[in-house]
Amino acid sequence: MLSLTHRLSQTFLALGLAAGAVFSSISAAQAQEFVSIKTTTAHVREKPAARAPSLWELGAGYPLQVTQRKNGWLRVKDHEATLGWVHAPQTHKKPHMVITARSAQLRAGPGTQHKPLAKLDQHEVVRTLKKSGDWAQVQREGGQKGWISRRLAWGW
């Protein structure tokens, strides 16, 4: 006959394993998949079809979060809302960010103590090179590199 303590420890172990399985599946479900526009421009369409009406036209590098996949199409959203469907071959896995603040300082290093190099405007798209805490090293279209505060941009 098992002691009460032994039965309780087995029960708590079973509950812990079950809770761990639930939380790991929730974490997997919440994992965010991002893509960015690979082509010079891409049309975001109302439905996952080439002949569907175009809702938006996005430029190269624009970051998007994937919410659904269907027959070679991706349902995507940006920092504001769900946009629609983009043809998957027009995207790639190169990380980019879009400036969401009115402006952002491009700095020489990751922190406000580093000198400003340039001003980035709202909606400017930059290539993400690496991240360090709340900062990201980015590259502008013309090749200029620097660091921005991640809270001023959206993407990955």
JONORWO-V908671 format. One record per residue. N is the residue number from 1. RES is the residue in one small letter. NEAR is the number of other C-alpha atoms within 10 Angstrom. D_FIRST is the distance of its C-alpha to the first C-alpha in Angstrom with 2 decimals. Layout:
N/RES/NEAR/D_FIRST, N/RES/NEAR/D_FIRST
This chain:
1/m/4/0.00, 2/l/7/3.79, 3/s/8/6.51, 4/l/9/9.31, 5/t/9/11.62, 6/h/10/10.02, 7/r/12/9.89, 8/l/12/13.38, 9/s/12/14.69, 10/q/12/13.88, 11/t/12/15.60, 12/f/12/18.47, 13/l/12/18.88, 14/a/12/19.22, 15/l/12/21.64, 16/g/12/23.56, 17/l/12/24.04, 18/a/12/25.22, 19/a/12/27.54, 20/g/12/28.90, 21/a/12/29.76, 22/v/12/31.51, 23/f/12/33.44, 24/s/12/34.52, 25/s/12/35.85, 26/i/11/37.65, 27/s/11/39.15, 28/a/10/40.32, 29/a/9/41.85, 30/q/9/43.61, 31/a/9/45.02, 32/q/11/48.73, 33/e/13/50.98, 34/f/21/54.55, 35/v/23/57.73, 36/s/25/61.34, 37/i/26/64.58, 38/k/19/65.91, 39/t/15/69.28, 40/t/10/72.24, 41/t/14/71.44, 42/a/19/68.87, 43/h/20/68.91, 44/v/24/65.93, 45/r/22/66.13, 46/e/18/65.17, 47/k/17/63.32, 48/p/20/62.07, 49/a/15/65.41, 50/a/15/68.51, 51/r/9/70.81, 52/a/13/68.82, 53/p/13/70.63, 54/s/17/70.34, 55/l/13/68.99, 56/w/14/69.23, 57/e/11/70.64, 58/l/16/68.82, 59/g/15/70.16, 60/a/18/68.84, 61/g/27/65.74, 62/y/25/64.73, 63/p/31/60.93, 64/l/28/58.85, 65/q/20/55.21, 66/v/20/54.06, 67/t/15/52.27, 68/q/11/52.48, 69/r/15/53.71, 70/k/11/55.62, 71/n/9/57.81, 72/g/11/59.07, 73/w/21/59.42, 74/l/24/57.54, 75/r/23/57.17, 76/v/22/57.76, 77/k/18/58.10, 78/d/17/59.60, 79/h/14/59.14, 80/e/8/60.69, 81/a/8/59.47, 82/t/14/58.84, 83/l/18/62.00, 84/g/21/61.64, 85/w/28/61.47, 86/v/30/62.75, 87/h/21/63.21, 88/a/17/60.63, 89/p/12/63.24, 90/q/17/65.07, 91/t/21/62.17, 92/h/15/60.59, 93/k/14/57.84, 94/k/16/60.16, 95/p/21/59.03, 96/h/25/61.57, 97/m/25/61.79, 98/v/25/64.18, 99/i/22/65.51, 100/t/20/64.45, 101/a/14/66.13, 102/r/10/69.88, 103/s/15/70.31, 104/a/22/68.40, 105/q/18/69.63, 106/l/26/69.27, 107/r/22/68.74, 108/a/18/69.16, 109/g/18/65.54, 110/p/19/62.22, 111/g/16/63.03, 112/t/14/65.75, 113/q/9/67.20, 114/h/12/68.44, 115/k/12/71.90, 116/p/16/72.40, 117/l/15/73.79, 118/a/14/74.34, 119/k/11/73.48, 120/l/19/71.41, 121/d/15/72.15, 122/q/15/69.81, 123/h/16/68.83, 124/e/17/69.72, 125/v/25/67.39, 126/v/27/66.42, 127/r/24/64.52, 128/t/22/61.35, 129/l/16/61.42, 130/k/12/58.47, 131/k/16/56.48, 132/s/12/55.88, 133/g/9/53.87, 134/d/11/55.85, 135/w/17/58.81, 136/a/25/59.84, 137/q/22/62.56, 138/v/24/64.64, 139/q/19/67.79, 140/r/15/70.48, 141/e/13/72.33, 142/g/7/75.24, 143/g/10/73.03, 144/q/12/72.80, 145/k/21/69.44, 146/g/20/67.84, 147/w/27/64.85, 148/i/27/63.97, 149/s/21/61.45, 150/r/20/58.80, 151/r/13/58.86, 152/l/17/62.42, 153/a/23/61.57, 154/w/19/59.21, 155/g/23/57.93, 156/w/24/56.11
